[in-house]
Amino acid sequence: MDEILSNVTNKEIQEHYKLISSYVKQQRELQQISQLQMALAIGIKSVAFYSNCENNKNGKHFNVEHIYKICKILGISLRDFYYNVEKLD
């Protein structure tokens, strides 16, 4: 049972965060939304924090609530969001 529960490495998680960040940035830029606009719209008061999440720097990343709000703003379903993120891999 422990083998099943521990089958994901930290490296895999970090790569997943990178894919999410990359897709968010790509879609935000396509829709010509600034980092500041997106940050404020999802409830992040610091554009620097948002930028770190989007660029996957300093250990920062989007959480589930952020992703849900980002999807609503971009007009993308969660299903399509994750489908497209997986296609980047």
Secondary structure by P-SEA (a helix, b strand, c coil): cccccccccaaaaaaaaaaaaaaaaaaaaaacccaaaaaaaaccccaaaaaaaaaccccccccaaaaaaaaaaacccaaaaaaaaaaac
